[in-house]
């Protein structure tokens, strides 16, 4: 999709009357509403101010991209353009007035084509000659022609860069990751600024973008292993565990836009700190380490452990007041011990199987696999199928989600926005839940039989059995 398919003459303002930041946002929103691109102007204005309050979208060099929020207040995705020759104080990053304004209106269900087009516009604005041409243009038609020509050049450069990157045998010297809260403009402006500066300095670089359309140009394990350093220019969550032991320079996305030379030179100098992973985020990459069944199982177990450890320790503390101190009918009853048993046994242990299943499903199918697997795990815990049922629910939910994703892959792109929020969860939860509904009773019988068999063991082993039973009963 071309930029000019979203940027229309009827939402272009070549000489705005606005003199303040509030005025320019209001004037551009009014133009969008007047031409029926908005369903709810007030809601749209609130959404763009919510984004603006996170960080200024006055990116500098006379450009501002008034808050680009994805919201159902937008009826039709569009780009509004406004120009102020005197300039407006927009709290820009360089402290200078902004002259060129592009207001991005993305609907909640905007498909990837729309989002990529919106992102491409932001990268064009880095070019000073392009900005000067827009300032000098005298008509809306001339502006559209300038943008069309620049976009053709940009697409040709991207194709050439991709070809050159695929021909590299030694891999890039440095790697980078960019991201911003909405993932539409700043993410790609930072990526292009870094690539342009690296090309100017004669440095090979690969940039991963964490945009609204998902992760693009993902860094591989071998590239990470061979890179001298990694630049993370992001204001949103990035998978960091994969960079364990590497030199990582962490900055905001605006530094990627405004200071690419400083970031690249610092990365090459060897002064970036060594990143130490705390295991808080999932690693990525397609090679290295355990894979398949073991990887998915360990993802579930590692996320389940805090429930096991935290709940187990609280139960153990409750025993200090007496072995029956949590029983209201016992002479040893203690209210504090009962509270500890309730928190650790009834609730922490009660969630354990569901969490195990949920994160196994998420490891297999990412977020679409989380809800069906966790619900299946909760059904297993409450239905007496225990740990065995949780394992089955986790793998079942994950692979059902993968299957549904493939099944719906051929749907028209217009449905992309609602697939993830409606079709995936409804179908995944229904299919996983229905299968678990059928399997729970036989799995519960297996667990009961196993417990009866273990019941004949000696007193020491009975302690293990009691712990095992509590885990699997979720109590």
C-alpha positions in Angstrom: 0.0 0.0 0.0 1.3 3.5 -1.0 1.5 6.4 1.5 -0.7 8.5 -0.8 -3.5 5.9 -0.5 -3.8 7.0 3.2 -2.8 10.7 2.7 -5.6 12.4 0.9 -6.0 16.0 -0.4 -9.1 16.6 1.7 -7.2 16.2 5.0 -4.2 18.4 4.1 -3.8 21.9 5.6 -1.0 23.8 3.9 -1.2 27.0 6.0 -2.6 26.2 9.5 -3.8 29.0 11.8 -2.8 27.1 14.9 -0.1 28.7 17.1 0.2 26.1 20.0 0.6 22.4 20.4 -3.0 22.1 21.6 -4.3 24.1 18.7 -2.6 22.1 16.0 -3.8 18.7 17.4 -7.4 20.1 17.6 -7.3 21.6 14.1 -6.0 18.4 12.5 -8.5 16.2 14.4 -11.3 18.6 13.3 -10.3 18.1 9.7 -10.3 14.3 10.1 -13.7 14.4 11.7 -15.1 16.8 9.1 -14.2 14.3 6.4 -15.7 11.4 8.2 -12.4 9.6 9.0 -13.3 9.5 12.7 -16.2 7.9 14.5 -15.6 9.7 17.8 -13.5 12.8 17.7 -13.3 13.4 21.4 -12.2 9.8 22.1 -9.6 10.1 19.3 -8.2 13.3 20.8 -8.0 11.7 24.2 -6.2 8.7 22.7 -3.6 10.9 21.0 -3.0 13.0 24.1 -2.6 9.7 26.1 0.2 8.8 23.7 1.7 12.4 23.7 1.9 12.4 27.5 4.2 9.4 27.3 6.8 11.3 25.4 6.8 14.2 22.9 6.2 13.2 19.3 8.0 16.3 18.1 10.9 14.3 16.7 13.0 17.4 15.7 14.3 18.7 12.4 11.0 20.7 12.0 8.8 17.5 12.1 6.1 16.4 14.5 4.0 13.3 14.2 1.1 14.1 16.5 0.3 11.0 18.6 -0.3 7.9 16.6 -2.7 5.8 18.6 -4.6 2.7 17.4 -8.2 3.2 18.5 -11.7 2.3 17.6 -12.5 6.0 17.4 -11.1 5.9 13.9 -13.5 4.9 11.2 -11.0 4.7 8.3 -7.2 4.6 8.6 -5.7 7.9 7.3 -2.8 10.4 7.5 -3.6 14.1 8.0 -1.0 16.6 6.9 -0.5 20.2 8.1 2.2 22.8 7.6 3.0 25.9 9.5 5.6 28.2 7.9 6.1 30.3 11.1 6.5 27.1 13.1 4.9 25.9 16.4 6.4 25.2 19.7 5.8 21.4 20.0 8.2 20.5 22.8 10.3 18.9 20.1 13.4 16.9 21.0 15.7 19.5 19.5 13.9 22.4 21.2 13.1 24.0 17.8 9.7 24.8 16.3 7.9 22.2 14.3 6.7 23.1 10.7 5.6 19.8 9.3 2.8 17.7 11.0 1.6 14.3 10.1 -1.3 13.0 12.3 -1.6 9.2 12.0 -5.1 7.8 12.6 -4.9 4.1 12.8 -8.0 2.0 13.5 -8.0 -0.7 16.2 -8.2 -3.4 13.5 -5.7 -1.8 11.1 -4.0 -4.6 9.1 -0.2 -4.9 8.6 -0.3 -3.2 5.2 -1.7 0.0 6.8 0.8 -0.1 9.7 3.8 -0.7 7.4 2.7 2.2 5.2 2.4 4.5 8.2 5.8 3.4 9.4 7.4 4.0 6.0 6.3 7.6 6.1 8.1 8.2 9.3 11.3 7.0 7.9 11.1 9.3 4.8 10.9 12.3 7.1 14.5 11.7 8.2 15.7 13.0 4.8 16.4 16.8 5.0 15.9 17.3 1.2 12.6 15.6 1.4 11.5 17.9 4.3 12.6 21.0 2.3 10.6 20.0 -0.7 7.5 19.6 1.4 8.1 23.1 2.9 8.4 24.6 -0.6 5.4 22.8 -2.2 2.6 25.2 -3.2 -0.3 22.7 -3.8 -1.7 19.5 -2.3 -1.0 17.7 -5.6 2.7 18.7 -5.5 3.0 17.3 -2.0 1.5 14.0 -3.1 3.9 13.8 -6.1 6.9 14.5 -3.8 5.9 11.8 -1.4 5.2 9.3 -4.2 8.6 9.8 -5.8 10.5 9.6 -2.5 8.6 6.4 -1.5 9.7 4.7 -4.8 13.3 5.6 -4.1 13.0 4.3 -0.5 11.5 1.0 -1.5 14.3 0.5 -4.0 16.9 1.2 -1.3 15.3 -1.3 1.1 15.4 -4.0 -1.6 19.0 -3.3 -2.3 19.9 -3.3 1.5 18.1 -6.6 2.0 20.1 -8.1 -1.0 23.4 -6.8 0.4 22.6 -8.1 3.9 21.8 -11.6 2.5 25.2 -11.6 0.7 27.2 -10.9 3.9 29.2 -13.9 5.0 30.7 -12.7 8.3 27.5 -11.2 9.7 26.9 -7.6 10.9 29.4 -5.9 13.2 26.8 -4.5 15.5 23.1 -5.3 16.1 20.3 -3.0 17.1 16.7 -3.3 18.4 14.2 -0.5 18.2 10.7 -0.1 19.7 8.2 2.5 20.9 4.9 2.1 22.8 2.7 2.2 19.6 5.2 0.8 17.2 4.2 2.9 14.2 6.6 5.8 13.8 9.5 6.2 16.2 10.4 2.5 16.0 11.1 2.8 12.3 12.6 6.3 12.4 15.2 5.1 14.9 15.9 2.0 12.8 16.5 4.0 9.6 18.6 6.6 11.4 20.8 3.9 12.8 21.1 2.2 9.4 21.8 5.4 7.5 24.5 6.5 10.0 26.1 3.0 10.0 26.3 3.1 6.2 27.9 6.6 6.4 30.5 5.3 8.9 31.2 2.1 6.9 29.8 -0.1 9.7 27.7 -3.2 9.0 24.5 -3.3 11.1 21.3 -5.2 11.4 18.3 -3.7 13.1 15.3 -5.6 14.5 12.1 -3.6 14.8 9.5 -4.3 17.5 6.5 -2.6 15.8 2.8 -2.8 15.9 2.9 -5.4 13.2 5.2 -7.7 15.3 8.9 -8.3 15.3 10.5 -7.7 11.9 14.1 -8.6 10.9 14.5 -10.7 14.0 18.1 -11.2 15.2 19.3 -14.8 15.1 21.4 -16.6 17.8 24.4 -16.8 15.5 24.3 -13.0 14.7 24.0 -12.2 18.4 27.0 -14.5 19.2 29.2 -12.9 16.6 28.2 -9.3 17.0 30.7 -6.9 18.7 27.9 -5.1 20.6 24.1 -4.6 20.6 22.2 -1.3 20.7 18.7 -1.4 22.3 16.9 1.9 21.5 13.5 1.2 22.9 10.8 2.6 25.2 8.9 -0.6 25.3 9.6 -4.2 26.4 12.3 -6.1 24.4 13.4 -9.7 24.8 16.7 -9.2 26.6 17.7 -12.6 27.9 19.1 -13.6 24.5 21.8 -10.9 25.0 23.3 -12.4 28.2 27.0 -11.9 28.3 27.1 -9.4 25.4 27.9 -5.7 25.4 24.6 -4.0 25.3 23.9 -0.3 25.1 20.4 0.6 26.3 18.8 3.9 25.4 15.4 5.4 24.6 14.0 5.2 21.1 14.5 9.0 20.7 18.3 8.6 21.1 18.1 6.2 18.2 16.5 9.0 16.1 18.6 11.9 17.4 21.9 10.4 18.3 22.6 7.4 16.0 26.3 8.4 15.6 26.9 8.5 19.4 25.2 5.1 19.9 27.2 3.4 17.1 30.5 4.9 18.2 29.9 3.9 21.8 29.0 0.4 20.8 32.1 0.0 18.6 34.4 1.5 21.3 33.8 -1.5 23.7 32.5 0.8 26.4 29.0 -0.6 26.5 28.3 -2.6 29.7 28.0 -6.4 29.7 24.4 -7.4 30.1 23.6 -10.0 32.7 20.3 -11.8 32.3 18.0 -12.2 35.4 15.8 -14.8 33.6 12.8 -12.5 33.6 12.1 -12.6 29.9 11.9 -15.4 27.4 14.9 -15.9 25.1 14.5 -16.0 21.4 16.2 -17.4 18.3 15.8 -20.5 16.3 18.9 -22.4 17.2 21.0 -23.3 20.2 20.0 -24.9 23.5 17.1 -27.3 24.1 14.2 -27.2 21.8 10.8 -28.9 21.3 9.2 -30.8 24.2 11.9 -30.0 26.7 11.9 -26.3 26.0 8.1 -26.0 26.3 8.1 -28.1 29.5 10.9 -26.1 31.1 9.1 -22.8 30.3 6.1 -24.1 32.2 8.1 -25.4 35.1 10.2 -22.2 35.5 7.1 -20.0 35.6 5.4 -22.4 38.0 8.3 -22.5 40.5 7.6 -19.2 42.3 4.1 -20.6 43.2 5.6 -23.8 44.4 8.4 -22.2 46.4 6.4 -19.3 47.8 3.4 -21.4 48.6 5.5 -24.2 50.1 7.5 -21.9 52.4 4.3 -20.3 53.7 2.8 -23.8 54.4 6.0 -24.8 56.2 5.9 -21.6 58.4 2.3 -22.4 59.4 3.5 -25.8 60.8 5.7 -23.9 63.3 2.4 -23.2 65.2 1.5 -26.9 65.3 0.9 -29.5 62.7 -2.9 -28.9 62.9 -2.7 -25.2 63.6 -4.6 -24.3 60.5 -7.6 -26.5 61.5 -10.3 -24.5 63.2 -11.5 -27.6 65.1 -8.1 -28.4 66.5 -6.9 -27.2 69.9 -3.7 -26.0 68.1 -5.7 -23.6 65.9 -3.9 -20.3 65.2 -5.5 -17.6 63.1 -2.2 -16.5 61.6 -1.2 -20.1 60.7 -4.6 -20.5 59.1 -4.0 -17.4 56.9 -0.6 -18.8 55.9 -2.1 -22.1 54.9 -4.9 -20.3 53.0 -2.5 -18.2 51.0 0.1 -20.9 50.3 -2.0 -24.0 50.1 -5.4 -23.0 48.8 -4.3 -20.2 46.5 -0.6 -20.4 45.5 -0.7 -24.2 45.1 -4.2 -23.9 43.6 -2.9 -21.9 40.7 0.2 -24.0 40.2 -1.1 -26.5 37.6 -2.9 -23.8 35.6 0.3 -21.6 35.5 2.3 -24.7 34.4 -0.1 -25.4 31.5 -0.5 -21.7 30.5 3.2 -21.1 30.0 3.7 -24.4 28.2 1.0 -23.3 25.8 2.6 -19.8 25.5 6.0 -21.4 24.7 4.5 -23.3 21.9 2.2 -20.7 20.3 3.1 -17.4 21.9 0.2 -15.4 23.4 -2.6 -17.1 21.5 -1.7 -20.4 23.3 -1.7 -18.9 26.8 -5.4 -18.5 27.6 -6.6 -21.9 26.3 -3.8 -23.8 27.9 -4.2 -22.0 31.3 -8.0 -22.6 31.2 -7.4 -26.3 30.4 -4.9 -26.5 33.3 -7.4 -24.9 35.7 -10.0 -27.5 34.6 -7.4 -30.2 35.3 -6.6 -28.8 38.8 -10.2 -28.5 39.8 -11.3 -31.7 38.2 -8.7 -33.9 40.0 -6.6 -34.6 37.0 -3.7 -32.8 38.7 -0.2 -32.4 37.3 -0.7 -35.0 34.5 -3.8 -33.1 33.4 -1.9 -29.8 33.5 0.9 -31.2 31.2 -1.7 -32.5 28.7 -3.6 -29.2 28.8 -0.5 -27.1 28.2 0.6 -29.0 25.1 -3.0 -29.4 23.9 -3.7 -25.6 24.2 -0.5 -24.7 22.5 -0.8 -26.9 19.5 -4.5 -26.2 19.1 -3.6 -22.5 18.9 -1.0 -23.2 16.3 -3.5 -25.2 14.3 -6.2 -22.5 14.5 -3.7 -19.9 13.4 -2.8 -22.0 10.3 -6.5 -22.7 9.6 -7.3 -19.0 9.6 -4.2 -17.9 7.7 -6.1 -17.7 4.4 -8.7 -15.2 5.7 -8.8 -11.7 4.0 -6.4 -9.2 5.5 -9.4 -7.0 6.6 -10.0 -9.6 9.4 -6.4 -9.4 10.7 -7.3 -6.9 13.4 -10.1 -9.1 15.0 -8.5 -12.5 14.5 -6.3 -12.0 17.6 -8.9 -10.4 19.8 -12.0 -12.5 18.8 -11.4 -15.6 16.6 -8.3 -17.0 18.2 -9.4 -16.8 21.9 -12.9 -18.1 21.3 -12.0 -21.0 19.0 -8.8 -22.0 21.0 -10.6 -21.9 24.4 -13.6 -23.8 23.0 -11.6 -26.6 21.4 -9.1 -27.0 24.2 -11.8 -26.8 26.9 -14.1 -29.4 25.1 -11.2 -31.9 24.8 -10.2 -31.4 28.4 -13.8 -31.8 29.5 -13.8 -35.3 27.9 -10.3 -36.2 29.2 -10.6 -35.0 32.8 -12.5 -38.0 34.2 -10.1 -40.7 32.9 -7.1 -38.7 33.9 -8.6 -38.2 37.4 -9.1 -42.0 37.7 -5.4 -42.5 36.7 -4.3 -40.1 39.3 -6.5 -41.7 41.9 -5.1 -45.1 41.1 -1.6 -43.9 41.3 -2.2 -42.4 44.7 -3.7 -45.6 46.0 -0.7 -47.6 44.7 1.6 -45.2 46.4 -0.4 -45.4 49.6 1.2 -48.7 50.6 4.7 -47.3 50.9 6.5 -46.6 54.2 6.0 -43.5 56.4 8.9 -41.6 54.9 7.5 -41.9 51.4 4.1 -40.9 52.7 5.4 -37.5 53.3 6.3 -37.3 49.6 2.9 -38.6 48.7 1.2 -36.0 50.9 3.1 -33.2 49.2 2.4 -34.7 45.8 -1.3 -35.0 46.6 -1.6 -31.4 47.7 0.1 -30.2 44.6 -2.2 -32.2 42.3 -5.4 -31.4 44.2 -4.6 -27.7 44.1 -5.1 -27.4 47.8 
